[in-house]
């Protein structure tokens, strides 16, 4: 979508850069290893994206991650992926706070470090990012 529309904003579709900080940096790292993202961007910037190995871990998916995801889905009332994608951000945020066991103080940020779920290798991205 960015490559299709960037020229309307003065950008170059052949020179798209993605950037992420913290959890966003982690997302950029996941995109760098995803064959489905190939060709969508030319450069990537990661800031404080962590150095965990979940995308390249060849061990079975972390059961705690699946359990946390199942609890989140149950907490928001279940549903198919398309229904879950339409949920308001506030609903997911409240469930995240509850399930992580960390309720931020007023006007404080809920950091990803408190979350119980992380990306896991589902077999779509080859181990080692190849």
MMTF fields as JSON, N, C-alpha, C and O atoms, coordinates in Angstrom:
{
  "mmtfVersion": "1.0.0",
  "mmtfProducer": "UNKNOWN",
  "numBonds": 519,
  "numAtoms": 520,
  "numGroups": 130,
  "numChains": 1,
  "numModels": 1,
  "chainsPerModel": [1],
  "groupsPerChain": [130],
  "chainIdList": ["A"],
  "bondAtomList": [4, 2, 8, 6, 12, 10, 16, 14, 20, 18, 24, 22, 28, 26, 32, 30, 36, 34, 40, 38, 44, 42, 48, 46, 52, 50, 56, 54, 60, 58, 64, 62, 68, 66, 72, 70, 76, 74, 80, 78, 84, 82, 88, 86, 92, 90, 96, 94, 100, 98, 104, 102, 108, 106, 112, 110, 116, 114, 120, 118, 124, 122, 128, 126, 132, 130, 136, 134, 140, 138, 144, 142, 148, 146, 152, 150, 156, 154, 160, 158, 164, 162, 168, 166, 172, 170, 176, 174, 180, 178, 184, 182, 188, 186, 192, 190, 196, 194, 200, 198, 204, 202, 208, 206, 212, 210, 216, 214, 220, 218, 224, 222, 228, 226, 232, 230, 236, 234, 240, 238, 244, 242, 248, 246, 252, 250, 256, 254, 260, 258, 264, 262, 268, 266, 272, 270, 276, 274, 280, 278, 284, 282, 288, 286, 292, 290, 296, 294, 300, 298, 304, 302, 308, 306, 312, 310, 316, 314, 320, 318, 324, 322, 328, 326, 332, 330, 336, 334, 340, 338, 344, 342, 348, 346, 352, 350, 356, 354, 360, 358, 364, 362, 368, 366, 372, 370, 376, 374, 380, 378, 384, 382, 388, 386, 392, 390, 396, 394, 400, 398, 404, 402, 408, 406, 412, 410, 416, 414, 420, 418, 424, 422, 428, 426, 432, 430, 436, 434, 440, 438, 444, 442, 448, 446, 452, 450, 456, 454, 460, 458, 464, 462, 468, 466, 472, 470, 476, 474, 480, 478, 484, 482, 488, 486, 492, 490, 496, 494, 500, 498, 504, 502, 508, 506, 512, 510, 516, 514],
  "bondOrderList": [1, 1, 1, 1, 1, 1, 1, 1, 1, 1, 1, 1, 1, 1, 1, 1, 1, 1, 1, 1, 1, 1, 1, 1, 1, 1, 1, 1, 1, 1, 1, 1, 1, 1, 1, 1, 1, 1, 1, 1, 1, 1, 1, 1, 1, 1, 1, 1, 1, 1, 1, 1, 1, 1, 1, 1, 1, 1, 1, 1, 1, 1, 1, 1, 1, 1, 1, 1, 1, 1, 1, 1, 1, 1, 1, 1, 1, 1, 1, 1, 1, 1, 1, 1, 1, 1, 1, 1, 1, 1, 1, 1, 1, 1, 1, 1, 1, 1, 1, 1, 1, 1, 1, 1, 1, 1, 1, 1, 1, 1, 1, 1, 1, 1, 1, 1, 1, 1, 1, 1, 1, 1, 1, 1, 1, 1, 1, 1, 1],
  "groupList": [{"groupName": "UNK", "atomNameList": ["N", "CA", "C", "O"], "elementList": ["N", "C", "C", "O"], "formalChargeList": [0, 0, 0, 0], "bondAtomList": [1, 0, 2, 1, 3, 2], "bondOrderList": [1, 1, 2], "singleLetterCode": "X", "chemCompType": "L-PEPTIDE LINKING"}],
  "groupTypeList": [0, 0, 0, 0, 0, 0, 0, 0, 0, 0, 0, 0, 0, 0, 0, 0, 0, 0, 0, 0, 0, 0, 0, 0, 0, 0, 0, 0, 0, 0, 0, 0, 0, 0, 0, 0, 0, 0, 0, 0, 0, 0, 0, 0, 0, 0, 0, 0, 0, 0, 0, 0, 0, 0, 0, 0, 0, 0, 0, 0, 0, 0, 0, 0, 0, 0, 0, 0, 0, 0, 0, 0, 0, 0, 0, 0, 0, 0, 0, 0, 0, 0, 0, 0, 0, 0, 0, 0, 0, 0, 0, 0, 0, 0, 0, 0, 0, 0, 0, 0, 0, 0, 0, 0, 0, 0, 0, 0, 0, 0, 0, 0, 0, 0, 0, 0, 0, 0, 0, 0, 0, 0, 0, 0, 0, 0, 0, 0, 0, 0],
  "groupIdList": [1, 2, 3, 4, 5, 6, 7, 8, 9, 10, 11, 12, 13, 14, 15, 16, 17, 18, 19, 20, 21, 22, 23, 24, 25, 26, 27, 28, 29, 30, 31, 32, 33, 34, 35, 36, 37, 38, 39, 40, 41, 42, 43, 44, 45, 46, 47, 48, 49, 50, 51, 52, 53, 54, 55, 56, 57, 58, 59, 60, 61, 62, 63, 64, 65, 66, 67, 68, 69, 70, 71, 72, 73, 74, 75, 76, 77, 78, 79, 80, 81, 82, 83, 84, 85, 86, 87, 88, 89, 90, 91, 92, 93, 94, 95, 96, 97, 98, 99, 100, 101, 102, 103, 104, 105, 106, 107, 108, 109, 110, 111, 112, 113, 114, 115, 116, 117, 118, 119, 120, 121, 122, 123, 124, 125, 126, 127, 128, 129, 130],
  "secStructList": [7, 2, 2, 2, 2, 4, 4, 4, 4, 6, 7, 7, 6, 6, 1, 7, 3, 3, 3, 3, 3, 6, 2, 2, 2, 2, 2, 2, 2, 2, 2, 2, 6, 7, 4, 4, 4, 6, 6, 1, 7, 1, 3, 3, 3, 3, 3, 1, 7, 7, 7, 7, 7, 6, 6, 6, 7, 7, 1, 7, 7, 7, 2, 2, 2, 2, 2, 2, 2, 2, 2, 2, 2, 2, 2, 6, 6, 7, 7, 7, 2, 2, 2, 2, 2, 6, 1, 7, 2, 2, 2, 2, 2, 2, 2, 2, 2, 2, 2, 2, 6, 7, 7, 7, 7, 6, 6, 7, 7, 7, 7, 4, 4, 4, 7, 1, 7, 7, 7, 7, 7, 7, 1, 1, 1, 7, 4, 4, 4, 7],
  "xCoordList": [0.826, 0.0, 0.877, 0.592, 1.948, 2.839, 3.469, 3.473, 4.002, 4.659, 3.693, 4.101, 2.416, 1.419, 1.044, 0.621, 1.188, 0.698, 1.772, 1.477, 3.0, 4.024, 4.32, 4.668, 4.187, 4.445, 3.494, 3.856, 2.276, 1.298, 1.747, 1.225, 2.71, 3.214, 4.662, 5.344, 5.124, 6.477, 7.544, 8.733, 7.151, 8.12, 8.479, 7.85, 9.491, 10.001, 9.613, 10.077, 8.78, 8.356, 9.5, 9.353, 10.629, 11.782, 12.705, 13.753, 12.333, 13.21, 12.407, 12.557, 11.56, 10.743, 11.591, 12.247, 11.568, 12.267, 11.233, 10.331, 11.364, 10.495, 11.315, 12.528, 10.651, 11.319, 10.462, 9.234, 11.103, 10.39, 11.266, 12.467, 10.65, 11.351, 10.684, 9.457, 11.467, 10.995, 10.194, 10.746, 8.911, 8.103, 8.035, 7.967, 8.054, 8.09, 9.383, 9.379, 10.501, 11.773, 11.732, 12.3, 11.062, 10.883, 10.07, 10.382, 9.031, 8.208, 9.037, 8.901, 9.896, 10.771, 11.675, 11.877, 12.216, 13.09, 12.335, 12.891, 11.088, 10.289, 10.063, 10.126, 9.799, 9.581, 10.834, 10.742, 12.001, 13.257, 13.421, 14.059, 12.867, 12.987, 11.794, 11.768, 10.812, 9.586, 9.609, 9.697, 9.532, 9.48, 8.293, 8.39, 7.189, 6.008, 6.25, 5.534, 7.252, 7.548, 8.616, 8.957, 9.138, 10.204, 9.758, 8.706, 10.58, 10.291, 9.38, 9.18, 8.821, 7.92, 8.663, 8.099, 9.915, 10.715, 12.164, 12.571, 12.927, 14.336, 15.283, 16.345, 14.901, 15.751, 14.919, 13.691, 15.637, 14.968, 15.811, 17.039, 15.14, 15.806, 15.163, 13.946, 15.993, 15.516, 16.127, 17.331, 15.305, 15.814, 15.286, 14.075, 16.18, 15.82, 14.817, 13.82, 15.083, 14.165, 14.412, 13.756, 15.335, 15.623, 16.441, 16.572, 16.981, 17.778, 17.322, 18.112, 16.038, 15.513, 15.607, 15.813, 15.46, 15.6, 14.296, 14.368, 13.1, 11.884, 11.687, 11.141, 12.113, 11.887, 12.778, 12.462, 13.886, 14.841, 14.928, 15.753, 14.104, 14.103, 13.453, 12.323, 14.143, 13.591, 12.871, 12.352, 12.838, 12.13, 10.619, 10.182, 9.819, 8.366, 7.918, 8.537, 6.849, 6.335, 6.117, 5.722, 6.378, 6.265, 4.807, 3.934, 4.562, 3.192, 2.614, 1.409, 3.463, 2.972, 2.438, 1.453, 3.078, 2.61, 1.237, 0.339, 1.07, -0.231, -1.289, -2.416, -0.946, -1.89, -2.318, -3.501, -1.349, -1.671, -2.568, -3.498, -2.291, -3.116, -4.535, -5.501, -4.662, -5.986, -6.756, -7.961, -6.06, -6.708, -7.165, -8.258, -6.345, -6.719, -7.963, -8.902, -7.966, -9.109, -10.368, -11.434, -10.261, -11.417, -11.893, -13.095, -10.951, -11.297, -12.094, -12.997, -11.767, -12.47, -13.7, -14.33, -14.043, -15.273, -15.103, -16.089, -13.867, -13.631, -13.881, -13.989, -13.97, -14.244, -13.187, -12.111, -13.518, -12.604, -11.584, -11.821, -10.449, -9.416, -9.945, -9.556, -10.817, -11.339, -12.135, -12.053, -12.897, -13.649, -12.688, -12.891, -11.648, -10.676, -9.93, -9.625, -9.637, -8.939, -9.776, -9.226, -11.085, -11.964, -12.195, -12.846, -11.671, -11.858, -11.159, -10.072, -11.77, -11.114, -9.81, -9.709, -8.837, -7.54, -7.697, -6.986, -8.608, -8.81, -9.183, -8.758, -9.959, -10.354, -9.125, -8.959, -8.272, -7.051, -6.118, -5.503, -6.01, -5.135, -5.586, -4.761, -6.878, -7.385, -7.138, -6.749, -7.359, -7.112, -5.621, -5.247, -4.778, -3.334, -2.919, -2.132, -3.442, -3.129, -3.55, -2.772, -4.769, -5.305, -4.492, -4.108, -4.238, -3.569, -2.084, -1.503, -1.461, -0.042, 0.149, 1.238, -0.925, -0.837, -0.226, 0.064, -0.029, 0.555, -0.411, -0.604, -1.004, -1.905, -1.108, -0.688, -0.889, -0.083, -0.795, -2.024, -0.014, -0.559, -1.142, -0.749, -2.073, -2.653, -1.564, -0.582, -1.755, -0.856, 0.51, 1.464, 0.621, 1.861, 1.666, 0.54, 2.755, 2.721, 2.846, 3.599, 2.11, 2.206, 3.258, 3.012, 4.403, 5.496, 5.35, 4.795, 5.846, 5.776, 6.497, 6.179, 7.459, 8.189, 7.259, 7.596, 6.103, 5.16, 4.211, 3.446, 4.253, 3.335, 3.778, 4.964, 2.824, 3.119, 3.255, 3.582, 3.021, 3.119, 4.171, 4.411, 4.776, 5.844, 5.67, 4.961, 6.315, 6.29, 6.948, 7.927, 6.407, 6.992, 7.164, 6.459, 8.096, 8.324, 7.171, 6.974, 6.41, 5.268, 5.58, 4.697, 6.849, 7.237, 7.133, 7.619, 6.513, 6.385, 7.71, 8.123, 8.379, 9.696, 10.722, 10.742, 11.572, 12.57, 13.498, 13.843, 13.891, 14.843, 16.111, 16.58, 16.656, 17.858, 17.555, 18.476, 16.268, 15.881, 16.223, 16.267, 16.467, 16.879, 15.693, 15.858],
  "yCoordList": [-1.181, 0.0, 1.254, 2.206, 1.263, 2.419, 2.634, 3.751, 1.565, 1.697, 2.191, 2.911, 1.819, 2.225, 3.695, 4.307, 4.273, 5.63, 6.658, 7.851, 6.226, 7.134, 8.296, 9.388, 8.075, 9.152, 10.332, 11.477, 10.049, 11.117, 12.059, 13.166, 11.611, 12.398, 12.838, 13.263, 12.732, 13.161, 12.122, 12.44, 10.881, 9.835, 8.986, 9.078, 8.163, 7.283, 5.842, 5.312, 5.193, 3.817, 2.807, 1.706, 3.167, 2.271, 2.51, 1.872, 3.423, 3.764, 3.895, 4.877, 2.907, 2.914, 2.409, 1.372, 3.152, 2.765, 2.535, 3.351, 1.432, 1.199, 1.456, 1.248, 1.905, 2.243, 1.76, 1.809, 1.298, 0.931, 1.076, 0.812, 1.5, 1.655, 0.744, 0.668, 0.062, -0.852, -1.978, -2.737, -2.098, -3.156, -2.972, -3.952, -1.723, -1.453, -1.939, -2.426, -1.81, -2.329, -3.838, -4.425, -4.457, -5.913, -6.295, -7.278, -5.514, -5.783, -5.634, -6.437, -4.612, -4.426, -5.642, -6.136, -6.123, -7.303, -8.517, -9.301, -8.67, -9.784, -9.632, -10.615, -8.398, -8.162, -8.44, -8.904, -8.16, -8.423, -9.911, -10.268, -10.768, -12.206, -12.839, -14.055, -12.049, -12.593, -12.599, -11.538, -13.768, -13.812, -13.02, -12.463, -12.963, -12.237, -10.734, -10.04, -10.218, -8.784, -8.438, -7.268, -9.434, -9.205, -8.226, -8.394, -7.195, -6.208, -5.07, -4.131, -5.126, -4.068, -2.829, -1.735, -2.992, -1.867, -2.123, -3.253, -1.037, -1.159, -1.064, -1.687, -0.281, -0.079, -0.293, -0.204, -0.578, -0.763, -0.156, -0.251, 0.466, 1.045, 0.439, 0.504, -0.151, -0.713, 0.093, 0.351, 0.484, 1.164, 0.433, 0.353, -0.092, -0.805, -1.91, -2.046, -2.7, -3.766, -5.081, -6.075, -5.113, -6.352, -7.3, -7.116, -8.3, -9.281, -10.693, -11.635, -10.838, -12.167, -12.993, -12.449, -14.28, -15.146, -15.786, -16.809, -15.268, -16.015, -16.296, -17.341, -15.402, -15.63, -16.724, -17.335, -16.969, -17.938, -19.183, -20.06, -19.273, -20.407, -21.593, -21.486, -22.705, -23.884, -24.827, -25.862, -24.466, -25.309, -25.124, -24.153, -26.053, -25.902, -24.551, -24.008, -24.031, -22.733, -22.712, -23.71, -21.581, -21.39, -21.563, -20.789, -22.586, -22.86, -21.7, -21.451, -20.99, -19.838, -18.765, -18.098, -18.596, -17.612, -18.0, -17.162, -19.27, -19.719, -19.604, -19.189, -19.959, -19.861, -18.407, -18.125, -17.486, -16.065, -15.566, -14.796, -16.004, -15.597, -16.133, -15.417, -17.395, -17.983, -17.248, -17.03, -16.868, -16.113, -14.745, -14.295, -14.088, -12.781, -12.903, -12.12, -13.883, -14.082, -14.388, -13.848, -15.243, -15.561, -14.324, -14.09, -13.539, -12.347, -11.334, -10.683, -11.198, -10.222, -10.823, -10.168, -12.049, -12.645, -13.587, -13.994, -13.943, -14.889, -14.28, -13.063, -15.143, -14.688, -15.112, -15.585, -14.931, -15.242, -14.11, -13.004, -14.375, -13.337, -11.999, -10.953, -12.004, -10.733, -9.969, -8.743, -10.678, -10.026, -9.436, -8.317, -10.18, -9.711, -8.476, -7.575, -8.432, -7.268, -5.998, -4.897, -6.136, -4.966, -4.446, -3.417, -5.144, -4.693, -3.354, -3.122, -2.485, -1.212, -1.446, -2.373, -0.61, -0.709, -0.709, -1.432, 0.084, 0.19, -1.165, -1.475, -1.967, -3.292, -4.193, -4.887, -4.174, -4.991, -4.478, -5.267, -3.16, -2.57, -2.976, -3.366, -2.889, -3.269, -4.749, -5.12, -5.597, -7.032, -7.286, -8.134, -6.547, -6.688, -6.356, -7.082, -5.271, -4.883, -5.98, -6.4, -6.431, -7.44, -8.739, -9.29, -9.215, -10.506, -10.458, -11.482, -9.294, -9.2, -9.084, -9.328, -8.707, -8.529, -7.2, -6.97, -6.325, -5.011, -3.941, -3.76, -3.248, -2.149, -0.861, -0.525, -0.132, 1.088, 2.158, 2.227, 2.976, 4.112, 5.089, 5.072, 5.94, 6.906, 7.694, 8.133, 7.86, 8.578, 7.926, 8.583, 6.655, 5.898, 4.935, 4.557, 4.55, 3.645, 2.205, 1.908, 1.336, -0.104, -0.645, -0.72, -1.019, -1.42, -2.846, -3.69, -3.129, -4.496, -5.506, -6.694, -5.068, -6.005, -6.708, -7.773, -6.127, -6.746, -7.731, -8.416, -7.806, -8.698, -10.143, -10.427, -11.052, -12.473, -13.158, -14.344, -12.475, -13.132, -12.441, -11.238, -13.256, -12.801, -13.533, -14.537, -13.038, -13.798, -15.157, -15.282, -16.166, -17.5, -17.994, -17.554, -18.899, -19.463, -20.404, -21.421, -20.048, -20.87, -21.731, -22.39, -21.721, -22.524, -21.787, -22.286, -20.612, -19.841, -19.174, -19.152, -18.625, -18.015, -19.084, -19.605, -19.424, -20.47, -20.087, -18.917, -21.068, -20.828, -20.241, -20.668, -19.259, -18.598, -17.462, -16.801, -17.223, -16.12, -16.327, -15.357, -17.56, -17.813, -18.052, -18.28],
  "zCoordList": [0.0, 0.0, 0.0, -0.727, 0.815, 0.858, -0.51, -1.027, -1.098, -2.398, -3.461, -4.372, -3.366, -4.356, -4.227, -5.209, -3.046, -2.802, -2.464, -2.404, -2.244, -1.742, -2.701, -2.251, -4.006, -4.969, -4.78, -5.052, -4.313, -4.071, -2.952, -2.814, -2.164, -1.039, -1.269, -0.337, -2.513, -2.849, -2.585, -2.629, -2.31, -2.006, -3.204, -4.258, -3.035, -4.076, -3.743, -2.733, -4.556, -4.255, -4.26, -3.729, -4.849, -4.858, -3.673, -3.572, -2.77, -1.649, -0.347, 0.38, -0.059, 1.158, 2.323, 2.224, 3.422, 4.642, 5.735, 5.925, 6.449, 7.611, 8.868, 8.882, 9.907, 11.157, 12.313, 12.245, 13.367, 14.571, 15.788, 15.744, 16.879, 18.157, 19.175, 19.226, 19.975, 21.005, 20.349, 19.552, 20.666, 20.055, 18.548, 17.807, 18.086, 16.652, 16.023, 14.892, 16.753, 16.28, 16.175, 15.254, 17.117, 17.095, 15.849, 15.178, 15.548, 14.362, 13.085, 12.162, 13.026, 11.869, 11.721, 10.611, 12.825, 12.78, 12.237, 11.469, 12.629, 12.118, 10.611, 9.873, 10.151, 8.722, 7.9, 6.764, 8.467, 7.759, 7.454, 6.463, 8.276, 8.068, 7.387, 7.2, 7.013, 6.448, 4.925, 4.307, 4.317, 2.851, 2.292, 1.199, 3.017, 2.541, 2.448, 1.726, 3.17, 3.136, 2.105, 1.935, 1.423, 0.448, -0.63, -1.246, -0.845, -1.877, -1.455, -2.225, -0.249, 0.201, 0.684, 0.705, 1.069, 1.541, 1.157, 0.884, 1.145, 0.736, 1.921, 1.924, 2.932, 4.105, 5.365, 5.354, 6.452, 7.74, 8.847, 8.835, 9.8, 10.961, 12.202, 12.376, 13.066, 14.326, 15.461, 15.472, 16.403, 17.592, 18.81, 19.017, 19.605, 20.836, 20.558, 21.267, 19.524, 19.138, 19.839, 19.527, 20.772, 21.485, 20.636, 19.425, 21.271, 20.529, 20.847, 20.796, 21.178, 21.441, 20.17, 19.085, 20.298, 19.136, 18.68, 17.999, 18.999, 18.673, 17.188, 16.836, 16.315, 14.887, 14.333, 13.312, 15.003, 14.488, 15.356, 15.096, 16.368, 17.281, 16.58, 16.103, 16.513, 15.843, 16.801, 16.384, 18.102, 19.062, 18.886, 18.268, 19.427, 19.319, 19.884, 20.8, 19.329, 19.762, 21.273, 21.875, 21.853, 23.292, 23.73, 23.337, 24.546, 25.005, 25.805, 25.754, 26.546, 27.307, 26.377, 26.694, 25.239, 24.261, 23.735, 23.658, 23.373, 22.888, 23.985, 23.713, 25.204, 26.307, 26.519, 26.703, 26.491, 26.675, 25.551, 25.79, 24.323, 23.184, 23.321, 23.056, 23.737, 23.932, 25.026, 24.901, 26.099, 27.183, 26.693, 27.038, 25.901, 25.358, 24.482, 24.618, 23.586, 22.688, 23.492, 23.196, 24.502, 25.347, 26.106, 26.229, 26.61, 27.395, 26.572, 27.097, 25.289, 24.456, 23.778, 22.947, 24.12, 23.61, 22.442, 21.829, 22.118, 21.031, 19.672, 19.522, 18.694, 17.34, 16.354, 16.721, 15.097, 14.005, 13.866, 14.353, 13.205, 13.071, 12.559, 13.079, 11.561, 11.031, 12.093, 12.163, 12.911, 13.998, 15.019, 15.493, 15.358, 16.341, 15.837, 16.617, 14.538, 13.967, 14.055, 14.082, 14.099, 14.156, 15.573, 15.755, 16.57, 17.948, 18.178, 17.648, 18.957, 19.272, 20.039, 20.843, 19.785, 20.445, 21.956, 22.654, 22.463, 23.912, 24.518, 25.631, 23.813, 24.306, 24.437, 25.44, 23.421, 23.461, 24.549, 25.266, 24.675, 25.691, 27.093, 27.919, 27.364, 28.687, 28.955, 30.063, 27.953, 28.124, 28.353, 29.162, 27.638, 27.803, 29.226, 29.834, 29.754, 31.132, 32.101, 32.956, 31.96, 32.868, 32.801, 33.833, 31.601, 31.444, 31.774, 32.134, 31.66, 32.003, 33.506, 34.024, 34.206, 35.651, 36.044, 37.217, 35.072, 35.345, 34.86, 33.657, 35.79, 35.448, 35.596, 36.703, 34.5, 34.616, 35.437, 35.465, 36.091, 36.819, 35.806, 34.64, 36.232, 35.299, 34.557, 35.156, 33.272, 32.366, 32.22, 31.803, 32.553, 32.363, 31.191, 30.868, 30.569, 29.424, 29.906, 30.833, 29.274, 29.523, 28.575, 27.371, 29.072, 28.193, 27.705, 28.409, 26.494, 25.971, 26.841, 26.789, 27.639, 28.495, 29.474, 29.992, 29.731, 30.664, 29.991, 30.67, 28.672, 27.97, 28.096, 28.261, 28.017, 28.144, 26.802, 26.765, 25.704, 24.411, 23.552, 23.647, 22.72, 21.827, 20.503, 20.442, 19.433, 18.183, 18.381, 19.117, 17.724, 17.764, 16.331, 15.423, 16.14, 14.824, 14.496, 15.161, 13.457, 13.061, 11.846, 11.298, 11.428, 10.273, 8.956, 7.941, 8.935, 7.711, 7.36, 6.2, 8.397, 8.213, 8.525, 9.64, 7.575, 7.835, 8.988, 9.157, 9.765, 10.859, 10.269, 9.214, 10.962, 10.478, 9.508, 9.027, 9.212, 8.346, 6.885, 6.127, 6.464, 5.077, 4.185, 2.987]
}
